[in-house]
Amino acid sequence: MLTYPEIDPIAIQIGPFPVRWYGLTYLISFFCAYWLARYRSRDPSSTWKVEQIGDLVFYGALGTVIGGRVGYMLFYNFSSLIQDPLSFFAVWRGGMSYHGGLLGVIIAMALYARKLNKPVFEVLDFIAPTIPPGFFAVRIANFIGGELYGRVTDVPWAMVFPNGGPLPRHPSQLYEAFLEGIVLFIILWLFSKRTRPRMAVSGLFLIGYGSFRFLVEFVRQPDAHLGFIALDWVSMGQVLSFPMIILGCGFMVWAYTKNNHAVASAMPAVSVSLQSKGSSGKSESAKSNKKKRKK
């Protein structure tokens, strides 16, 4: 068993105002997305201008914060929202949903795509590889805050969390930081280095995040006020992640099927034109030979 490193959840104290790691990692997430997006925009094949990146990340940040809060209140704390609608604004109590934040980002990117007169998936495919480092940062903040810990276990790397009782538990925040942050980033970054059909990068993002989150939920402690949603093992995180996986698979199939149709439809036209040229060439040569014989 490992010893849980008790780190002060307050990163910086500015006078009477505490700056917590949780809030600080959101700023780090947006900065990473901005830097990576600028780097991608400098690629010679990119259709993005460097000056567009600031607005892109600003829209994404608004979508993340608003969507994350709305998602948390709807998916995980709906009873409190009904009893006290003003609790929505009590952000200092915590409560952000990754799935809600993702939906918020999609809506924000759709609005920004409309402003730029770009296809929505061109924007989503561009921004998707820049998101996982933010997952990593925020999951580390969850670990520092001793929240969203795992279930009781006897694995050698288990830890006793301050708010998790006396028994050792899975450090599920670190699992998610590694899978959703590091592994997903590497997969998406390498995949997007080559030209891909539109929707493919977004589809892989949904498949990757949904699959990793679905798997980690098997060792993550479900929310106390929700428990298991079905079958004594299905959590709310899995309920929300499964549609992401299905939707991502649909995006990938659509992207590559549509691309294959385009190639296939072009091939016959080329072959027909070549055949027509060949046949016309043969007929013309035959006519000239007949004329020579007559002479």
C-alpha positions in Angstrom: 0.0 0.0 0.0 1.2 3.5 -0.9 0.9 6.5 1.3 -1.4 9.2 0.0 0.6 12.5 -0.4 -1.4 15.1 1.5 -1.0 18.3 -0.5 -2.7 21.5 0.4 -5.6 22.0 -2.0 -4.9 25.7 -2.0 -2.0 26.3 -4.5 -1.6 30.1 -3.8 -2.9 32.5 -1.2 -3.4 36.0 -2.6 -4.3 38.1 0.4 -7.8 36.8 1.5 -8.3 35.0 -1.8 -7.2 31.4 -2.0 -6.4 30.0 -5.4 -7.1 26.3 -5.4 -5.3 23.7 -7.5 -8.7 22.7 -9.1 -9.2 26.2 -10.5 -5.6 26.6 -11.4 -5.5 23.4 -13.5 -8.4 24.7 -15.6 -6.3 27.7 -16.5 -3.4 25.4 -17.3 -5.8 23.3 -19.5 -6.8 26.3 -21.5 -3.2 27.5 -21.9 -2.2 24.0 -23.2 -5.0 24.0 -25.7 -4.1 27.5 -26.9 -0.4 26.6 -27.3 -1.1 23.3 -29.1 -3.7 24.8 -31.3 -1.2 27.6 -32.3 1.4 24.9 -33.1 -1.1 23.0 -35.3 -2.1 26.2 -37.1 1.5 26.7 -38.3 1.4 23.5 -40.3 1.6 24.4 -44.0 -1.5 22.3 -44.7 -3.6 24.1 -42.0 -6.5 26.3 -43.0 -6.3 28.1 -39.6 -4.8 31.5 -39.0 -2.8 32.1 -35.8 -5.0 35.0 -34.8 -8.1 32.8 -34.8 -6.8 30.6 -32.1 -7.4 33.0 -29.2 -11.1 33.2 -30.0 -11.3 29.5 -30.6 -9.9 28.7 -27.1 -12.1 31.4 -25.5 -15.2 29.8 -27.0 -14.0 26.4 -25.8 -13.4 27.7 -22.3 -16.9 29.1 -22.0 -18.3 25.8 -23.3 -16.3 23.8 -20.8 -17.2 25.9 -17.8 -20.9 26.4 -18.6 -21.4 22.9 -20.0 -19.6 21.3 -17.1 -21.7 23.0 -14.5 -25.0 22.4 -16.4 -24.0 18.7 -16.9 -23.2 18.2 -13.2 -26.4 19.7 -12.0 -28.5 17.7 -14.6 -26.7 14.4 -14.4 -25.4 14.2 -10.9 -27.3 16.7 -8.7 -30.7 17.2 -10.3 -32.6 16.9 -7.0 -30.6 19.9 -5.5 -31.3 21.9 -8.6 -35.0 21.3 -8.2 -35.1 22.1 -4.5 -32.8 25.2 -4.9 -32.3 26.5 -8.5 -29.8 29.1 -7.2 -27.5 26.2 -6.2 -26.5 26.2 -9.9 -24.4 29.3 -9.2 -22.7 27.9 -6.0 -19.6 26.9 -7.9 -17.4 27.2 -4.8 -19.0 24.0 -3.6 -17.5 22.2 -6.6 -19.2 20.1 -9.1 -18.3 19.8 -12.8 -19.2 17.1 -15.3 -16.7 16.0 -17.9 -19.6 14.8 -20.2 -21.4 18.1 -19.7 -18.2 20.1 -20.4 -17.7 18.1 -23.6 -21.3 18.9 -24.8 -20.6 22.5 -24.0 -17.5 22.5 -26.0 -19.3 21.0 -29.0 -22.0 23.6 -28.9 -19.4 26.4 -28.5 -17.4 25.1 -31.4 -20.5 24.9 -33.5 -21.2 28.6 -32.8 -17.6 29.5 -33.6 -17.7 27.5 -36.8 -20.8 29.4 -37.9 -19.0 32.7 -37.2 -16.0 31.6 -39.3 -18.2 30.0 -42.0 -16.4 26.7 -41.5 -17.8 23.2 -41.3 -18.4 22.2 -37.7 -16.3 19.1 -37.9 -13.4 21.0 -39.4 -13.3 22.9 -36.1 -13.9 19.9 -33.9 -11.3 17.8 -35.7 -8.8 20.6 -35.3 -9.4 21.2 -31.6 -9.8 17.6 -30.4 -6.1 16.6 -30.1 -5.5 19.7 -27.8 -8.0 18.7 -25.2 -6.5 15.6 -23.4 -3.7 17.5 -21.6 -6.5 19.4 -19.8 -8.0 16.1 -18.7 -4.6 15.2 -17.2 -4.3 18.5 -15.3 -7.8 18.4 -13.8 -7.5 14.7 -12.8 -4.3 15.5 -11.0 -6.3 18.3 -9.2 -8.9 15.7 -8.3 -6.2 13.6 -6.8 -4.7 16.5 -4.8 -8.2 17.3 -3.5 -8.7 13.6 -2.4 -12.0 13.5 -4.4 -13.4 11.1 -7.0 -11.3 8.2 -5.5 -11.7 4.6 -6.4 -13.2 1.6 -4.7 -11.8 -0.4 -1.9 -9.0 -2.8 -3.1 -5.9 -4.7 -1.9 -3.6 -3.9 -4.9 -0.1 -2.8 -3.8 -0.5 0.8 -5.1 -3.8 1.3 -3.2 -4.1 4.4 -0.9 -6.1 5.6 2.0 -7.8 8.8 1.1 -8.6 11.4 3.8 -12.3 11.4 2.9 -12.5 7.8 1.8 -12.6 6.0 5.1 -9.9 3.8 6.7 -9.7 1.3 3.9 -7.2 1.5 1.0 -8.7 2.4 -2.4 -7.8 2.6 -6.1 -6.2 6.0 -7.0 -8.7 6.1 -9.9 -7.9 9.8 -10.5 -4.4 8.8 -11.6 -5.7 6.0 -13.8 -7.9 8.6 -15.6 -5.0 11.1 -15.8 -2.9 8.5 -17.5 -5.5 7.1 -19.9 -7.6 10.2 -20.7 -4.7 12.6 -20.5 -1.5 11.0 -21.7 -2.6 8.0 -23.8 -5.5 9.7 -25.5 -3.3 12.7 -26.3 -0.7 10.5 -28.0 -3.3 8.6 -30.0 -5.0 11.7 -31.2 -1.8 13.6 -31.9 -0.3 10.9 -34.0 -3.5 10.1 -35.8 -4.1 13.7 -36.7 -0.6 14.2 -38.1 -1.7 12.7 -41.4 -4.6 13.9 -43.5 -7.8 12.2 -42.3 -11.4 12.4 -43.6 -13.5 14.9 -41.9 -15.2 13.5 -38.6 -12.5 10.9 -38.2 -10.5 12.7 -35.5 -13.6 13.7 -33.6 -14.9 10.1 -33.8 -11.6 8.7 -32.4 -11.7 11.3 -29.6 -15.2 10.1 -28.6 -14.2 6.4 -28.8 -11.0 6.9 -26.8 -12.4 9.1 -24.0 -15.7 7.1 -23.8 -13.8 3.7 -23.6 -11.2 4.8 -21.1 -13.8 6.4 -18.9 -16.1 3.4 -19.1 -13.3 1.1 -18.1 -12.1 3.2 -15.1 -15.6 3.4 -13.8 -15.3 -0.3 -12.8 -12.8 0.7 -10.1 -14.0 4.2 -9.4 -16.3 4.8 -6.4 -19.7 5.8 -7.7 -21.2 9.0 -6.3 -22.7 8.4 -2.9 -26.0 10.1 -3.6 -26.4 8.1 -6.9 -24.8 4.7 -6.3 -25.2 2.3 -9.2 -27.7 3.1 -11.9 -28.5 -0.4 -13.0 -27.5 -4.1 -12.5 -25.6 -3.3 -9.3 -22.5 -2.3 -11.3 -23.5 0.3 -14.0 -22.5 3.8 -12.9 -23.7 7.2 -14.2 -20.3 7.7 -15.8 -20.8 4.5 -17.8 -24.3 5.4 -18.8 -23.0 8.7 -20.2 -19.8 7.2 -21.8 -21.5 4.4 -23.7 -23.4 6.7 -26.1 -20.1 8.5 -26.7 -18.5 5.3 -27.9 -21.4 4.4 -30.2 -21.5 8.0 -31.6 -17.7 7.9 -32.1 -17.9 4.6 -34.0 -20.7 6.1 -36.2 -18.5 9.1 -37.0 -15.6 6.9 -38.0 -17.7 4.7 -40.2 -19.3 7.7 -41.8 -16.0 9.4 -42.4 -14.3 6.5 -44.1 -17.3 5.2 -45.9 -18.1 8.5 -47.4 -14.4 8.9 -48.4 -14.3 5.5 -50.0 -17.5 6.2 -51.9 -15.9 9.3 -53.3 -12.8 7.5 -54.5 -14.9 4.6 -55.9 -17.2 6.9 -57.8 -14.2 8.6 -59.4 -12.5 5.5 -60.6 -15.0 4.2 -63.1 -15.2 7.7 -64.7 -11.4 7.7 -65.2 -11.4 4.2 -66.6 -14.3 4.9 -68.9 -12.6 8.0 -70.3 -9.4 6.1 -70.8 -11.3 3.3 -72.6 -13.1 5.8 -74.8 -9.8 7.4 -75.7 -8.2 4.1 -76.4 -11.1 2.9 -78.6 -11.2 6.2 -80.4 -7.5 6.0 -81.0 -7.8 2.5 -82.4 -10.7 3.5 -84.7 -8.7 6.5 -86.0 -5.6 4.3 -86.7 -7.8 1.7 -88.4 -9.3 4.4 -90.7 -5.9 5.7 -91.6 -4.7 2.2 -92.5 -7.7 1.7 -94.7 -7.0 4.9 -96.6 -3.4 3.9 -97.1 -4.4 0.6 -98.6 -6.9 2.3 -101.0 -4.1 4.6 -102.2 
